[in-house]
Amino acid sequence: MDDNNIINWLLEGDVSIQCQVYRDLLSEDREDLRDRIATEGWGKKFLSFQNEDGHWGRKFYQPKWTSTHYTLLDLKNLGISPANPRIRKTILMLLDEEKCEDGGINPSHEIKESDVCLNGMFLNYAAYFKSDESKLKSIIDFILSQKMEDGGFNCRFNRSGAKHSSLHSTLSVLEGILEYSINGYRYRLPDLKKVENTSREFILSHRLYFSHRTNEIISESFLKLSYPSRWKYDILRALDYFRSAEIPFDERMKPAVDVLLKKRRENQYWLLQANHPGQTHFEMEEVGKPSRWNTLRAMRVLRHFS
């Protein structure tokens, strides 16, 4: 299957896939497609599960993948319009109801310290949906307070005294900072840019998936192409972040790019290799089958770094 055929195959998918194919592979912004995400396909399905109180699931963070938090992250990643009034109303509610004393978003009633990984994800979609900067300030302050000496982040730093940053948490924070920056927010932006640089270096220093101590693979799960990623790190999600941030190729990315190339099938698509167990609203794709999400993301990554 050549590039034209694989793109045609992608364009037979959900409208959210179509929109991103035009944007990232064909260099054409299609606002008409973006506007349709809320009224058809996966976007319409996600929105249909919203409760009358504005939440999804039982509450902000439960059950895990059908909660308000992860549904908002899914909707953001679909590329639904950032002006969607229903979503913006829900995020405003969360900003008023889910903060704790340290300024972070914290859905736990048992643990007083906020989770920096969750706050990175929250900043990701809150900035995308144009939340009021004044309401994001305490979240920015909290995130910056959690930077570790090795340059990254770990959700256990303030909870149990972690000594080494986590690739999971660091990437979630980086994605949030990127969305905050590209949407024109300015509060403590120079501080965030410094953190952004050290966090990128943290990931690159591990060549995206190797232990800095043993030079062995940190986790085989990092090499499996899953979608949605949720809070979990993998090499395609990391490479797609670097692409989104317009970071040029670094030789330390090569092992991950080589793994990605080896996973391409003869007909040029990539499979959905895994999903993350837990209750979902619905499955967008089937494990073990050709994945439009992974194919789209892999193609735009390889084009950026070629």
C-alpha positions as a Python dict, from the first residue, in 0.01 Angstrom:
ca = {
    (1, 'M'): (0, 0, 0),
    (2, 'D'): (157, 333, -103),
    (3, 'D'): (122, 666, 78),
    (4, 'N'): (-184, 770, -123),
    (5, 'N'): (-363, 447, -46),
    (6, 'I'): (-278, 458, 324),
    (7, 'I'): (-401, 818, 343),
    (8, 'N'): (-722, 718, 167),
    (9, 'W'): (-762, 441, 424),
    (10, 'L'): (-711, 691, 705),
    (11, 'L'): (-969, 923, 550),
    (12, 'E'): (-1226, 644, 568),
    (13, 'G'): (-1203, 663, 947),
    (14, 'D'): (-1375, 876, 1208),
    (15, 'V'): (-1412, 1248, 1137),
    (16, 'S'): (-1154, 1322, 1410),
    (17, 'I'): (-900, 1111, 1221),
    (18, 'Q'): (-993, 1282, 894),
    (19, 'C'): (-941, 1625, 1048),
    (20, 'Q'): (-593, 1540, 1177),
    (21, 'V'): (-492, 1370, 853),
    (22, 'Y'): (-571, 1687, 662),
    (23, 'R'): (-391, 1900, 919),
    (24, 'D'): (-80, 1689, 978),
    (25, 'L'): (-28, 1491, 658),
    (26, 'L'): (-190, 1707, 391),
    (27, 'S'): (-112, 2051, 543),
    (28, 'E'): (-472, 2167, 518),
    (29, 'D'): (-680, 2298, 806),
    (30, 'R'): (-1036, 2174, 779),
    (31, 'E'): (-1246, 2357, 1036),
    (32, 'D'): (-1556, 2204, 880),
    (33, 'L'): (-1432, 1861, 984),
    (34, 'R'): (-1335, 1980, 1331),
    (35, 'D'): (-1682, 2125, 1383),
    (36, 'R'): (-1838, 1789, 1296),
    (37, 'I'): (-1650, 1602, 1569),
    (38, 'A'): (-1910, 1705, 1829),
    (39, 'T'): (-2202, 1588, 1619),
    (40, 'E'): (-2090, 1254, 1477),
    (41, 'G'): (-1871, 953, 1540),
    (42, 'W'): (-1652, 918, 1845),
    (43, 'G'): (-1692, 1279, 1959),
    (44, 'K'): (-2069, 1254, 1961),
    (45, 'K'): (-2045, 924, 2151),
    (46, 'F'): (-1823, 1069, 2423),
    (47, 'L'): (-2051, 1370, 2464),
    (48, 'S'): (-2358, 1145, 2483),
    (49, 'F'): (-2232, 994, 2810),
    (50, 'Q'): (-2217, 1329, 2991),
    (51, 'N'): (-2438, 1347, 3299),
    (52, 'E'): (-2679, 1631, 3372),
    (53, 'D'): (-2440, 1766, 3636),
    (54, 'G'): (-2166, 1809, 3373),
    (55, 'H'): (-1962, 1507, 3481),
    (56, 'W'): (-1888, 1178, 3311),
    (57, 'G'): (-1876, 854, 3509),
    (58, 'R'): (-1939, 886, 3882),
    (59, 'K'): (-1718, 1187, 3943),
    (60, 'F'): (-1405, 1371, 3837),
    (61, 'Y'): (-1162, 1077, 3858),
    (62, 'Q'): (-1382, 765, 3893),
    (63, 'P'): (-1417, 517, 3733),
    (64, 'K'): (-1072, 559, 3582),
    (65, 'W'): (-1127, 573, 3205),
    (66, 'T'): (-1494, 679, 3205),
    (67, 'S'): (-1441, 961, 3454),
    (68, 'T'): (-1475, 1328, 3371),
    (69, 'H'): (-1097, 1371, 3370),
    (70, 'Y'): (-1013, 1104, 3114),
    (71, 'T'): (-1316, 1178, 2897),
    (72, 'L'): (-1206, 1542, 2872),
    (73, 'L'): (-857, 1426, 2778),
    (74, 'D'): (-1003, 1197, 2511),
    (75, 'L'): (-1215, 1480, 2369),
    (76, 'K'): (-918, 1713, 2358),
    (77, 'N'): (-710, 1451, 2176),
    (78, 'L'): (-988, 1400, 1921),
    (79, 'G'): (-939, 1765, 1826),
    (80, 'I'): (-1296, 1870, 1908),
    (81, 'S'): (-1356, 2246, 1887),
    (82, 'P'): (-1198, 2427, 2185),
    (83, 'A'): (-1503, 2655, 2191),
    (84, 'N'): (-1740, 2370, 2283),
    (85, 'P'): (-1965, 2530, 2549),
    (86, 'R'): (-2057, 2208, 2732),
    (87, 'I'): (-1695, 2113, 2784),
    (88, 'R'): (-1585, 2461, 2887),
    (89, 'K'): (-1865, 2478, 3145),
    (90, 'T'): (-1751, 2150, 3297),
    (91, 'I'): (-1387, 2260, 3320),
    (92, 'L'): (-1493, 2586, 3488),
    (93, 'M'): (-1684, 2379, 3744),
    (94, 'L'): (-1377, 2165, 3809),
    (95, 'L'): (-1155, 2468, 3856),
    (96, 'D'): (-1397, 2591, 4123),
    (97, 'E'): (-1458, 2257, 4297),
    (98, 'E'): (-1153, 2032, 4271),
    (99, 'K'): (-861, 2240, 4400),
    (100, 'C'): (-696, 2170, 4733),
    (101, 'E'): (-467, 2366, 4966),
    (102, 'D'): (-153, 2323, 4755),
    (103, 'G'): (-331, 2486, 4459),
    (104, 'G'): (-346, 2175, 4245),
    (105, 'I'): (-646, 1989, 4114),
    (106, 'N'): (-702, 1703, 4359),
    (107, 'P'): (-1003, 1470, 4345),
    (108, 'S'): (-888, 1268, 4647),
    (109, 'H'): (-1051, 1320, 4985),
    (110, 'E'): (-797, 1095, 5156),
    (111, 'I'): (-466, 1227, 5015),
    (112, 'K'): (-406, 1596, 5078),
    (113, 'E'): (-120, 1633, 4827),
    (114, 'S'): (-212, 1688, 4463),
    (115, 'D'): (-77, 1461, 4188),
    (116, 'V'): (152, 1642, 3942),
    (117, 'C'): (85, 1390, 3662),
    (118, 'L'): (-290, 1451, 3690),
    (119, 'N'): (-231, 1827, 3698),
    (120, 'G'): (-19, 1809, 3383),
    (121, 'M'): (-304, 1630, 3205),
    (122, 'F'): (-557, 1875, 3345),
    (123, 'L'): (-350, 2172, 3224),
    (124, 'N'): (-332, 2004, 2882),
    (125, 'Y'): (-708, 2011, 2824),
    (126, 'A'): (-789, 2317, 3036),
    (127, 'A'): (-551, 2529, 2826),
    (128, 'Y'): (-681, 2375, 2502),
    (129, 'F'): (-1037, 2470, 2595),
    (130, 'K'): (-928, 2829, 2674),
    (131, 'S'): (-982, 2833, 3049),
    (132, 'D'): (-944, 3162, 3235),
    (133, 'E'): (-573, 3219, 3308),
    (134, 'S'): (-646, 3348, 3657),
    (135, 'K'): (-796, 3012, 3749),
    (136, 'L'): (-492, 2825, 3616),
    (137, 'K'): (-236, 3021, 3816),
    (138, 'S'): (-243, 2802, 4127),
    (139, 'I'): (-206, 2491, 3907),
    (140, 'I'): (101, 2643, 3740),
    (141, 'D'): (245, 2729, 4082),
    (142, 'F'): (185, 2374, 4202),
    (143, 'I'): (342, 2214, 3894),
    (144, 'L'): (652, 2433, 3921),
    (145, 'S'): (686, 2344, 4290),
    (146, 'Q'): (716, 1976, 4193),
    (147, 'K'): (1021, 1996, 3964),
    (148, 'M'): (1286, 1747, 4071),
    (149, 'E'): (1662, 1784, 4074),
    (150, 'D'): (1706, 1555, 3773),
    (151, 'G'): (1491, 1790, 3565),
    (152, 'G'): (1161, 1603, 3543),
    (153, 'F'): (858, 1516, 3754),
    (154, 'N'): (724, 1227, 3959),
    (155, 'C'): (375, 1212, 4108),
    (156, 'R'): (525, 1048, 4418),
    (157, 'F'): (767, 1333, 4488),
    (158, 'N'): (538, 1519, 4728),
    (159, 'R'): (353, 1206, 4844),
    (160, 'S'): (626, 959, 4931),
    (161, 'G'): (955, 1134, 4859),
    (162, 'A'): (1048, 989, 4519),
    (163, 'K'): (1412, 1059, 4427),
    (164, 'H'): (1401, 1005, 4050),
    (165, 'S'): (1163, 1151, 3793),
    (166, 'S'): (909, 939, 3609),
    (167, 'L'): (873, 930, 3232),
    (168, 'H'): (496, 902, 3278),
    (169, 'S'): (465, 1217, 3490),
    (170, 'T'): (728, 1414, 3300),
    (171, 'L'): (559, 1364, 2963),
    (172, 'S'): (215, 1452, 3103),
    (173, 'V'): (353, 1778, 3242),
    (174, 'L'): (533, 1855, 2915),
    (175, 'E'): (213, 1809, 2717),
    (176, 'G'): (35, 2046, 2953),
    (177, 'I'): (305, 2311, 2931),
    (178, 'L'): (304, 2291, 2551),
    (179, 'E'): (-73, 2342, 2531),
    (180, 'Y'): (-51, 2629, 2780),
    (181, 'S'): (222, 2796, 2577),
    (182, 'I'): (69, 2761, 2229),
    (183, 'N'): (-264, 2899, 2352),
    (184, 'G'): (-107, 3229, 2452),
    (185, 'Y'): (-97, 3208, 2831),
    (186, 'R'): (174, 3416, 2995),
    (187, 'Y'): (166, 3359, 3373),
    (188, 'R'): (512, 3229, 3479),
    (189, 'L'): (584, 3131, 3121),
    (190, 'P'): (964, 3189, 3151),
    (191, 'D'): (972, 2953, 3451),
    (192, 'L'): (773, 2695, 3257),
    (193, 'K'): (1008, 2723, 2959),
    (194, 'K'): (1305, 2641, 3184),
    (195, 'V'): (1123, 2340, 3324),
    (196, 'E'): (1024, 2240, 2972),
    (197, 'N'): (1389, 2230, 2866),
    (198, 'T'): (1505, 2024, 3163),
    (199, 'S'): (1213, 1782, 3126),
    (200, 'R'): (1282, 1726, 2758),
    (201, 'E'): (1644, 1661, 2843),
    (202, 'F'): (1537, 1412, 3109),
    (203, 'I'): (1347, 1208, 2848),
    (204, 'L'): (1624, 1237, 2590),
    (205, 'S'): (1889, 1138, 2844),
    (206, 'H'): (1703, 807, 2874),
    (207, 'R'): (1694, 774, 2493),
    (208, 'L'): (1315, 764, 2547),
    (209, 'Y'): (1305, 418, 2707),
    (210, 'F'): (1641, 309, 2852),
    (211, 'S'): (1748, 309, 3216),
    (212, 'H'): (2018, 564, 3289),
    (213, 'R'): (2164, 321, 3544),
    (214, 'T'): (2166, -16, 3366),
    (215, 'N'): (2117, 87, 3002),
    (216, 'E'): (1841, -173, 2984),
    (217, 'I'): (1482, -118, 2868),
    (218, 'I'): (1291, 38, 3155),
    (219, 'S'): (965, -136, 3069),
    (220, 'E'): (857, -341, 2768),
    (221, 'S'): (522, -158, 2790),
    (222, 'F'): (700, 157, 2670),
    (223, 'L'): (750, -13, 2332),
    (224, 'K'): (387, -118, 2282),
    (225, 'L'): (173, 117, 2074),
    (226, 'S'): (-148, 181, 2264),
    (227, 'Y'): (-423, 436, 2222),
    (228, 'P'): (-566, 615, 2411),
    (229, 'S'): (-248, 652, 2615),
    (230, 'R'): (-427, 774, 2932),
    (231, 'W'): (-148, 868, 3178),
    (232, 'K'): (86, 599, 3054),
    (233, 'Y'): (411, 662, 2872),
    (234, 'D'): (518, 495, 2548),
    (235, 'I'): (764, 582, 2274),
    (236, 'L'): (506, 688, 2014),
    (237, 'R'): (339, 926, 2257),
    (238, 'A'): (682, 1072, 2342),
    (239, 'L'): (786, 1109, 1978),
    (240, 'D'): (451, 1267, 1894),
    (241, 'Y'): (505, 1518, 2174),
    (242, 'F'): (845, 1617, 2032),
    (243, 'R'): (684, 1654, 1690),
    (244, 'S'): (406, 1873, 1833),
    (245, 'A'): (665, 2088, 2008),
    (246, 'E'): (855, 2120, 1677),
    (247, 'I'): (1174, 1979, 1828),
    (248, 'P'): (1429, 1877, 1564),
    (249, 'F'): (1564, 1525, 1546),
    (250, 'D'): (1808, 1432, 1820),
    (251, 'E'): (2029, 1122, 1785),
    (252, 'R'): (1899, 1004, 2121),
    (253, 'M'): (1557, 957, 1958),
    (254, 'K'): (1698, 709, 1705),
    (255, 'P'): (1640, 388, 1906),
    (256, 'A'): (1272, 477, 1948),
    (257, 'V'): (1235, 574, 1581),
    (258, 'D'): (1398, 244, 1480),
    (259, 'V'): (1151, 51, 1696),
    (260, 'L'): (864, 244, 1539),
    (261, 'L'): (985, 163, 1187),
    (262, 'K'): (1014, -207, 1270),
    (263, 'K'): (654, -211, 1384),
    (264, 'R'): (523, -93, 1047),
    (265, 'R'): (348, -374, 860),
    (266, 'E'): (416, -456, 495),
    (267, 'N'): (106, -266, 383),
    (268, 'Q'): (232, 44, 569),
    (269, 'Y'): (-5, 56, 864),
    (270, 'W'): (59, 7, 1235),
    (271, 'L'): (-142, -215, 1469),
    (272, 'L'): (-307, -129, 1797),
    (273, 'Q'): (-77, -341, 2010),
    (274, 'A'): (-233, -291, 2352),
    (275, 'N'): (-488, -105, 2555),
    (276, 'H'): (-494, -19, 2922),
    (277, 'P'): (-734, -235, 3125),
    (278, 'G'): (-1032, -65, 3280),
    (279, 'Q'): (-1389, 39, 3215),
    (280, 'T'): (-1434, 248, 2899),
    (281, 'H'): (-1724, 426, 2734),
    (282, 'F'): (-1649, 230, 2415),
    (283, 'E'): (-1347, 102, 2223),
    (284, 'M'): (-1240, 317, 1932),
    (285, 'E'): (-1023, 40, 1788),
    (286, 'E'): (-957, -330, 1842),
    (287, 'V'): (-630, -463, 1983),
    (288, 'G'): (-432, -663, 1727),
    (289, 'K'): (-601, -493, 1431),
    (290, 'P'): (-482, -210, 1204),
    (291, 'S'): (-499, 118, 1395),
    (292, 'R'): (-577, 447, 1228),
    (293, 'W'): (-470, 631, 1544),
    (294, 'N'): (-129, 467, 1556),
    (295, 'T'): (-81, 488, 1179),
    (296, 'L'): (-166, 857, 1173),
    (297, 'R'): (58, 936, 1468),
    (298, 'A'): (349, 726, 1337),
    (299, 'M'): (326, 881, 991),
    (300, 'R'): (329, 1238, 1119),
    (301, 'V'): (619, 1158, 1353),
    (302, 'L'): (828, 1005, 1074),
    (303, 'R'): (751, 1291, 838),
    (304, 'H'): (858, 1543, 1099),
    (305, 'F'): (1188, 1369, 1171),
    (306, 'S'): (1273, 1267, 816),
}
